[in-house]
Amino acid sequence: MARGEDLLEWVKPTGGVVCFPRMTAEPPGGTDAFYRRLLQEHGTYVGPGHWFEMPDTYFRLGYAWPTAQELDSGLAGISAALRG
């Protein structure tokens, strides 16, 4: 997820190690395709919104990764999966 990712909006947390971004547009193929691409093509896993009684255009993102490189890789995967 590049800095200033225009396909997501979120409220910056004041503490903790998770956030709950919302997709600003339906990703190509829908949310099921997004989550499938994210995991299968980018090796990144997030908690889909339905786990939290929200639409799947929301997802839970944990960012307490062991390394900054792993976090950066996951964020880049999210950006790529949002675009198809």
N, CA, C and O atoms as a printed pandas DataFrame, in Angstrom:
     atom_number atom_name residue_name chain_id  residue_number  x_coord  y_coord  z_coord
0              1         N          MET        A               1    0.866   -1.157    0.000
1              2        CA          MET        A               1    0.000    0.000    0.000
2              3         C          MET        A               1    0.910    1.215    0.000
3              4         O          MET        A               1    1.544    1.537    1.005
4              5         N          ALA        A               2    0.961    1.851   -1.086
5              6        CA          ALA        A               2    1.818    3.015   -1.205
6              7         C          ALA        A               2    1.306    4.129   -0.299
7              8         O          ALA        A               2    0.114    4.217   -0.003
8              9         N          ARG        A               3    2.222    4.962    0.125
9             10        CA          ARG        A               3    1.824    6.123    0.930
10            11         C          ARG        A               3    0.790    6.914    0.146
11            12         O          ARG        A               3    0.995    7.231   -1.026
12            13         N          GLY        A               4   -0.315    7.227    0.794
13            14        CA          GLY        A               4   -1.365    7.971    0.111
14            15         C          GLY        A               4   -2.174    7.118   -0.852
15            16         O          GLY        A               4   -2.641    7.619   -1.875
16            17         N          GLU        A               5   -2.347    5.843   -0.543
17            18        CA          GLU        A               5   -3.116    4.927   -1.405
18            19         C          GLU        A               5   -4.511    5.487   -1.614
19            20         O          GLU        A               5   -5.288    5.591   -0.665
20            21         N          ASP        A               6   -4.839    5.851   -2.859
21            22        CA          ASP        A               6   -6.118    6.498   -3.139
22            23         C          ASP        A               6   -7.292    5.534   -3.223
23            24         O          ASP        A               6   -8.436    5.981   -3.309
24            25         N          LEU        A               7   -7.051    4.233   -3.202
25            26        CA          LEU        A               7   -8.148    3.267   -3.239
26            27         C          LEU        A               7   -8.577    2.819   -1.842
27            28         O          LEU        A               7   -9.435    1.949   -1.700
28            29         N          LEU        A               8   -7.973    3.420   -0.810
29            30        CA          LEU        A               8   -8.339    3.116    0.580
30            31         C          LEU        A               8   -8.519    4.398    1.366
31            32         O          LEU        A               8   -7.907    5.426    1.077
32            33         N          GLU        A               9   -9.383    4.305    2.376
33            34        CA          GLU        A               9   -9.473    5.373    3.369
34            35         C          GLU        A               9   -9.468    4.720    4.733
35            36         O          GLU        A               9   -9.919    3.586    4.894
36            37         N          TRP        A              10   -8.952    5.450    5.723
37            38        CA          TRP        A              10   -8.853    4.886    7.060
38            39         C          TRP        A              10   -8.676    6.014    8.064
39            40         O          TRP        A              10   -8.330    7.139    7.705
40            41         N          VAL        A              11   -8.918    5.694    9.318
41            42        CA          VAL        A              11   -8.662    6.612   10.418
42            43         C          VAL        A              11   -7.396    6.121   11.098
43            44         O          VAL        A              11   -7.339    4.982   11.562
44            45         N          LYS        A              12   -6.388    6.968   11.161
45            46        CA          LYS        A              12   -5.121    6.588   11.767
46            47         C          LYS        A              12   -5.340    6.246   13.243
47            48         O          LYS        A              12   -5.861    7.063   14.002
48            49         N          PRO        A              13   -4.940    5.035   13.645
49            50        CA          PRO        A              13   -5.116    4.645   15.050
50            51         C          PRO        A              13   -4.221    5.477   15.973
51            52         O          PRO        A              13   -3.125    5.891   15.595
52            53         N          THR        A              14   -4.707    5.704   17.169
53            54        CA          THR        A              14   -3.904    6.436   18.144
54            55         C          THR        A              14   -3.052    5.493   18.994
55            56         O          THR        A              14   -2.199    5.933   19.764
56            57         N          GLY        A              15   -3.294    4.202   18.842
57            58        CA          GLY        A              15   -2.505    3.201   19.554
58            59         C          GLY        A              15   -2.790    1.836   18.969
59            60         O          GLY        A              15   -3.675    1.683   18.127
60            61         N          GLY        A              16   -2.049    0.858   19.409
61            62        CA          GLY        A              16   -2.269   -0.504   18.953
62            63         C          GLY        A              16   -1.486   -0.832   17.693
63            64         O          GLY        A              16   -0.644   -0.054   17.245
64            65         N          VAL        A              17   -1.780   -2.004   17.127
65            66        CA          VAL        A              17   -1.019   -2.502   15.983
66            67         C          VAL        A              17   -1.927   -2.980   14.848
67            68         O          VAL        A              17   -1.517   -3.811   14.037
68            69         N          VAL        A              18   -3.159   -2.460   14.785
69            70        CA          VAL        A              18   -4.090   -2.815   13.712
70            71         C          VAL        A              18   -4.833   -1.562   13.244
71            72         O          VAL        A              18   -4.957   -0.580   13.976
72            73         N          CYS        A              19   -5.320   -1.626   12.006
73            74        CA          CYS        A              19   -6.213   -0.591   11.493
74            75         C          CYS        A              19   -7.279   -1.280   10.660
75            76         O          CYS        A              19   -7.185   -2.480   10.400
76            77         N          PHE        A              20   -8.283   -0.538   10.242
77            78        CA          PHE        A              20   -9.442   -1.111    9.567
78            79         C          PHE        A              20   -9.775   -0.266    8.337
79            80         O          PHE        A              20  -10.771    0.458    8.339
80            81         N          PRO        A              21   -8.946   -0.349    7.277
81            82        CA          PRO        A              21   -9.200    0.462    6.089
82            83         C          PRO        A              21  -10.450    0.037    5.331
83            84         O          PRO        A              21  -10.935   -1.085    5.475
84            85         N          ARG        A              22  -10.964    0.966    4.516
85            86        CA          ARG        A              22  -12.122    0.716    3.667
86            87         C          ARG        A              22  -11.736    0.996    2.226
87            88         O          ARG        A              22  -11.131    2.025    1.924
88            89         N          MET        A              23  -12.087    0.077    1.341
89            90        CA          MET        A              23  -11.853    0.278   -0.087
90            91         C          MET        A              23  -12.800    1.367   -0.582
91            92         O          MET        A              23  -13.989    1.342   -0.267
92            93         N          THR        A              24  -12.289    2.312   -1.346
93            94        CA          THR        A              24  -13.121    3.407   -1.843
94            95         C          THR        A              24  -13.848    3.033   -3.132
95            96         O          THR        A              24  -14.751    3.750   -3.564
96            97         N          ALA        A              25  -13.464    1.918   -3.746
97            98        CA          ALA        A              25  -14.126    1.421   -4.955
98            99         C          ALA        A              25  -14.053   -0.098   -4.935
99           100         O          ALA        A              25  -13.129   -0.677   -4.362
100          101         N          GLU        A              26  -15.024   -0.735   -5.558
101          102        CA          GLU        A              26  -15.021   -2.197   -5.670
102          103         C          GLU        A              26  -13.793   -2.610   -6.495
103          104         O          GLU        A              26  -13.595   -2.096   -7.596
104          105         N          PRO        A              27  -12.972   -3.523   -5.982
105          106        CA          PRO        A              27  -11.797   -3.949   -6.749
106          107         C          PRO        A              27  -12.205   -4.796   -7.948
107          108         O          PRO        A              27  -13.294   -5.369   -7.947
108          109         N          PRO        A              28  -11.354   -4.890   -8.975
109          110        CA          PRO        A              28  -11.682   -5.722  -10.139
110          111         C          PRO        A              28  -12.047   -7.147   -9.720
111          112         O          PRO        A              28  -11.303   -7.803   -8.990
112          113         N          GLY        A              29  -13.205   -7.613  -10.194
113          114        CA          GLY        A              29  -13.671   -8.953   -9.856
114          115         C          GLY        A              29  -14.386   -9.050   -8.522
115          116         O          GLY        A              29  -14.870  -10.124   -8.165
116          117         N          GLY        A              30  -14.466   -7.953   -7.775
117          118        CA          GLY        A              30  -15.136   -7.952   -6.473
118          119         C          GLY        A              30  -14.188   -8.235   -5.321
119          120         O          GLY        A              30  -12.996   -8.476   -5.510
120          121         N          THR        A              31  -14.751   -8.199   -4.125
121          122        CA          THR        A              31  -13.919   -8.365   -2.936
122          123         C          THR        A              31  -13.370   -9.790   -2.797
123          124         O          THR        A              31  -12.244   -9.971   -2.334
124          125         N          ASP        A              32  -14.151  -10.802   -3.190
125          126        CA          ASP        A              32  -13.639  -12.175   -3.116
126          127         C          ASP        A              32  -12.380  -12.318   -3.957
127          128         O          ASP        A              32  -11.405  -12.930   -3.521
128          129         N          ALA        A              33  -12.398  -11.759   -5.156
129          130        CA          ALA        A              33  -11.226  -11.815   -6.032
130          131         C          ALA        A              33  -10.052  -11.052   -5.420
131          132         O          ALA        A              33   -8.906  -11.491   -5.525
132          133         N          PHE        A              34  -10.327   -9.915   -4.785
133          134        CA          PHE        A              34   -9.270   -9.152   -4.117
134          135         C          PHE        A              34   -8.573  -10.001   -3.060
135          136         O          PHE        A              34   -7.346  -10.104   -3.050
136          137         N          TYR        A              35   -9.360  -10.613   -2.165
137          138        CA          TYR        A              35   -8.763  -11.408   -1.084
138          139         C          TYR        A              35   -8.014  -12.620   -1.633
139          140         O          TYR        A              35   -6.972  -12.996   -1.096
140          141         N          ARG        A              36   -8.522  -13.219   -2.671
141          142        CA          ARG        A              36   -7.847  -14.369   -3.305
142          143         C          ARG        A              36   -6.514  -13.933   -3.930
143          144         O          ARG        A              36   -5.485  -14.575   -3.722
144          145         N          ARG        A              37   -6.547  -12.829   -4.699
145          146        CA          ARG        A              37   -5.309  -12.297   -5.309
146          147         C          ARG        A              37   -4.288  -11.942   -4.246
147          148         O          ARG        A              37   -3.105  -12.260   -4.361
148          149         N          LEU        A              38   -4.770  -11.280   -3.216
149          150        CA          LEU        A              38   -3.871  -10.811   -2.160
150          151         C          LEU        A              38   -3.091  -11.975   -1.555
151          152         O          LEU        A              38   -1.880  -11.879   -1.358
152          153         N          LEU        A              39   -3.775  -13.060   -1.265
153          154        CA          LEU        A              39   -3.117  -14.212   -0.657
154          155         C          LEU        A              39   -2.314  -15.020   -1.676
155          156         O          LEU        A              39   -1.140  -15.314   -1.449
156          157         N          GLN        A              40   -2.943  -15.380   -2.798
157          158        CA          GLN        A              40   -2.300  -16.290   -3.747
158          159         C          GLN        A              40   -1.178  -15.639   -4.543
159          160         O          GLN        A              40   -0.166  -16.282   -4.820
160          161         N          GLU        A              41   -1.339  -14.385   -4.913
161          162        CA          GLU        A              41   -0.327  -13.736   -5.747
162          163         C          GLU        A              41    0.687  -12.920   -4.958
163          164         O          GLU        A              41    1.809  -12.704   -5.417
164          165         N          HIS        A              42    0.290  -12.462   -3.760
165          166        CA          HIS        A              42    1.156  -11.549   -3.014
166          167         C          HIS        A              42    1.535  -12.071   -1.624
167          168         O          HIS        A              42    2.296  -11.425   -0.903
168          169         N          GLY        A              43    1.009  -13.233   -1.251
169          170        CA          GLY        A              43    1.370  -13.824    0.035
170          171         C          GLY        A              43    1.001  -12.968    1.229
171          172         O          GLY        A              43    1.668  -13.008    2.263
172          173         N          THR        A              44   -0.063  -12.194    1.084
173          174        CA          THR        A              44   -0.489  -11.277    2.145
174          175         C          THR        A              44   -1.892  -11.648    2.583
175          176         O          THR        A              44   -2.756  -11.933    1.754
176          177         N          TYR        A              45   -2.115  -11.645    3.889
177          178        CA          TYR        A              45   -3.412  -12.035    4.428
178          179         C          TYR        A              45   -3.899  -10.956    5.378
179          180         O          TYR        A              45   -3.158  -10.502    6.250
180          181         N          VAL        A              46   -5.145  -10.549    5.206
181          182        CA          VAL        A              46   -5.807   -9.591    6.095
182          183         C          VAL        A              46   -7.133  -10.197    6.536
183          184         O          VAL        A              46   -7.592  -11.171    5.939
184          185         N          GLY        A              47   -7.743   -9.648    7.551
185          186        CA          GLY        A              47   -9.041  -10.128    8.022
186          187         C          GLY        A              47  -10.164   -9.428    7.298
187          188         O          GLY        A              47  -10.348   -8.225    7.482
188          189         N          PRO        A              48  -10.940  -10.152    6.462
189          190        CA          PRO        A              48  -12.033   -9.518    5.729
190          191         C          PRO        A              48  -13.107   -8.951    6.663
191          192         O          PRO        A              48  -13.308   -9.437    7.776
192          193         N          GLY        A              49  -13.780   -7.927    6.185
193          194        CA          GLY        A              49  -14.773   -7.225    6.988
194          195         C          GLY        A              49  -15.848   -8.098    7.598
195          196         O          GLY        A              49  -16.291   -7.822    8.713
196          197         N          HIS        A              50  -16.292   -9.160    6.898
197          198        CA          HIS        A              50  -17.390   -9.975    7.436
198          199         C          HIS        A              50  -17.006  -10.647    8.754
199          200         O          HIS        A              50  -17.885  -11.028    9.527
200          201         N          TRP        A              51  -15.720  -10.796    9.019
201          202        CA          TRP        A              51  -15.296  -11.335   10.323
202          203         C          TRP        A              51  -15.691  -10.394   11.457
203          204         O          TRP        A              51  -15.793  -10.807   12.612
204          205         N          PHE        A              52  -15.912   -9.128   11.115
205          206        CA          PHE        A              52  -16.188   -8.098   12.114
206          207         C          PHE        A              52  -17.564   -7.469   11.905
207          208         O          PHE        A              52  -17.824   -6.347   12.339
208          209         N          GLU        A              53  -18.447   -8.222   11.226
209          210        CA          GLU        A              53  -19.815   -7.791   10.957
210          211         C          GLU        A              53  -19.862   -6.489   10.162
211          212         O          GLU        A              53  -20.693   -5.616   10.410
212          213         N          MET        A              54  -18.940   -6.383    9.193
213          214        CA          MET        A              54  -18.855   -5.239    8.298
214          215         C          MET        A              54  -18.810   -5.761    6.865
215          216         O          MET        A              54  -18.533   -6.942    6.656
216          217         N          PRO        A              55  -19.074   -4.913    5.877
217          218        CA          PRO        A              55  -18.935   -5.348    4.479
218          219         C          PRO        A              55  -17.478   -5.720    4.182
219          220         O          PRO        A              55  -16.563   -5.232    4.845
220          221         N          ASP        A              56  -17.269   -6.571    3.198
221          222        CA          ASP        A              56  -15.913   -6.996    2.853
222          223         C          ASP        A              56  -15.111   -5.933    2.122
223          224         O          ASP        A              56  -13.974   -6.193    1.726
224          225         N          THR        A              57  -15.663   -4.757    1.934
225          226        CA          THR        A              57  -14.869   -3.639    1.441
226          227         C          THR        A              57  -14.010   -3.059    2.567
227          228         O          THR        A              57  -13.161   -2.202    2.321
228          229         N          TYR        A              58  -14.226   -3.521    3.789
229          230        CA          TYR        A              58  -13.377   -3.205    4.935
230          231         C          TYR        A              58  -12.497   -4.413    5.219
231          232         O          TYR        A              58  -12.883   -5.546    4.933
232          233         N          PHE        A              59  -11.327   -4.178    5.775
233          234        CA          PHE        A              59  -10.505   -5.293    6.231
234          235         C          PHE        A              59   -9.624   -4.862    7.392
235          236         O          PHE        A              59   -9.256   -3.695    7.527
236          237         N          ARG        A              60   -9.304   -5.832    8.217
237          238        CA          ARG        A              60   -8.430   -5.591    9.368
238          239         C          ARG        A              60   -7.006   -5.847    8.922
239          240         O          ARG        A              60   -6.691   -6.899    8.365
240          241         N          LEU        A              61   -6.162   -4.880    9.171
241          242        CA          LEU        A              61   -4.761   -4.948    8.786
242          243         C          LEU        A              61   -3.899   -4.822   10.037
243          244         O          LEU        A              61   -3.920   -3.796   10.717
244          245         N          GLY        A              62   -3.149   -5.867   10.329
245          246        CA          GLY        A              62   -2.188   -5.812   11.426
246          247         C          GLY        A              62   -0.849   -5.350   10.898
247          248         O          GLY        A              62   -0.424   -5.780    9.825
248          249         N          TYR        A              63   -0.173   -4.476   11.635
249          250        CA          TYR        A              63    1.108   -3.975   11.148
250          251         C          TYR        A              63    2.228   -4.106   12.181
251          252         O          TYR        A              63    3.170   -3.313   12.189
252          253         N          ALA        A              64    2.121   -5.097   13.038
253          254        CA          ALA        A              64    3.195   -5.380   14.011
254          255         C          ALA        A              64    4.079   -6.496   13.468
255          256         O          ALA        A              64    4.260   -7.526   14.117
256          257         N          TRP        A              65    4.629   -6.285   12.270
257          258        CA          TRP        A              65    5.424   -7.307   11.590
258          259         C          TRP        A              65    6.817   -7.400   12.195
259          260         O          TRP        A              65    7.308   -6.449   12.803
260          261         N          PRO        A              66    7.448   -8.561   12.022
261          262        CA          PRO        A              66    8.811   -8.718   12.525
262          263         C          PRO        A              66    9.804   -7.758   11.864
263          264         O          PRO        A              66   10.753   -7.317   12.512
264          265         N          THR        A              67    9.602   -7.429   10.592
265          266        CA          THR        A              67   10.533   -6.516    9.930
266          267         C          THR        A              67    9.769   -5.478    9.125
267          268         O          THR        A              67    8.637   -5.707    8.699
268          269         N          ALA        A              68   10.409   -4.336    8.926
269          270        CA          ALA        A              68    9.821   -3.287    8.093
270          271         C          ALA        A              68    9.699   -3.760    6.650
271          272         O          ALA        A              68    8.756   -3.381    5.957
272          273         N          GLN        A              69   10.637   -4.581    6.188
273          274        CA          GLN        A              69   10.595   -5.095    4.819
274          275         C          GLN        A              69    9.352   -5.959    4.589
275          276         O          GLN        A              69    8.724   -5.864    3.535
276          277         N          GLU        A              70    8.990   -6.802    5.564
277          278        CA          GLU        A              70    7.785   -7.632    5.435
278          279         C          GLU        A              70    6.534   -6.764    5.396
279          280         O          GLU        A              70    5.622   -7.027    4.613
280          281         N          LEU        A              71    6.485   -5.746    6.224
281          282        CA          LEU        A              71    5.341   -4.833    6.212
282          283         C          LEU        A              71    5.248   -4.119    4.872
283          284         O          LEU        A              71    4.172   -4.055    4.278
284          285         N          ASP        A              72    6.356   -3.586    4.391
285          286        CA          ASP        A              72    6.354   -2.897    3.097
286          287         C          ASP        A              72    5.898   -3.826    1.977
287          288         O          ASP        A              72    5.152   -3.410    1.091
288          289         N          SER        A              73    6.341   -5.080    2.010
289          290        CA          SER        A              73    5.948   -6.048    0.996
290          291         C          SER        A              73    4.442   -6.308    1.051
291          292         O          SER        A              73    3.789   -6.367    0.009
292          293         N          GLY        A              74    3.888   -6.462    2.246
293          294        CA          GLY        A              74    2.457   -6.668    2.392
294          295         C          GLY        A              74    1.646   -5.479    1.930
295          296         O          GLY        A              74    0.610   -5.644    1.286
296          297         N          LEU        A              75    2.107   -4.278    2.253
297          298        CA          LEU        A              75    1.394   -3.066    1.819
298          299         C          LEU        A              75    1.430   -2.922    0.297
299          300         O          LEU        A              75    0.439   -2.525   -0.316
300          301         N          ALA        A              76    2.569   -3.243   -0.307
301          302        CA          ALA        A              76    2.655   -3.214   -1.777
302          303         C          ALA        A              76    1.710   -4.249   -2.384
303          304         O          ALA        A              76    1.095   -3.997   -3.420
304          305         N          GLY        A              77    1.595   -5.416   -1.739
305          306        CA          GLY        A              77    0.666   -6.444   -2.213
306          307         C          GLY        A              77   -0.774   -5.980   -2.160
307          308         O          GLY        A              77   -1.553   -6.269   -3.068
308          309         N          ILE        A              78   -1.136   -5.266   -1.111
309          310        CA          ILE        A              78   -2.498   -4.732   -0.997
310          311         C          ILE        A              78   -2.773   -3.764   -2.142
311          312         O          ILE        A              78   -3.817   -3.846   -2.788
312          313         N          SER        A              79   -1.847   -2.853   -2.394
313          314        CA          SER        A              79   -2.035   -1.895   -3.484
314          315         C          SER        A              79   -2.195   -2.610   -4.822
315          316         O          SER        A              79   -3.070   -2.266   -5.616
316          317         N          ALA        A              80   -1.350   -3.602   -5.067
317          318        CA          ALA        A              80   -1.424   -4.337   -6.331
318          319         C          ALA        A              80   -2.736   -5.119   -6.442
319          320         O          ALA        A              80   -3.369   -5.105   -7.498
320          321         N          ALA        A              81   -3.149   -5.793   -5.380
321          322        CA          ALA        A              81   -4.377   -6.588   -5.410
322          323         C          ALA        A              81   -5.618   -5.698   -5.577
323          324         O          ALA        A              81   -6.603   -6.129   -6.177
324          325         N          LEU        A              82   -5.583   -4.484   -5.064
325          326        CA          LEU        A              82   -6.702   -3.565   -5.241
326          327         C          LEU        A              82   -6.922   -3.215   -6.711
327          328         O          LEU        A              82   -8.037   -2.891   -7.121
328          329         N          ARG        A              83   -5.856   -3.283   -7.494
329          330        CA          ARG        A              83   -5.917   -2.901   -8.911
330          331         C          ARG        A              83   -6.117   -4.091   -9.845
331          332         O          ARG        A              83   -6.286   -3.919  -11.052
332          333         N          GLY        A              84   -6.098   -5.279   -9.287
333          334        CA          GLY        A              84   -6.298   -6.467  -10.112
334          335         C          GLY        A              84   -5.005   -7.053  -10.472
335          336         O          GLY        A              84   -4.959   -8.067  -11.169
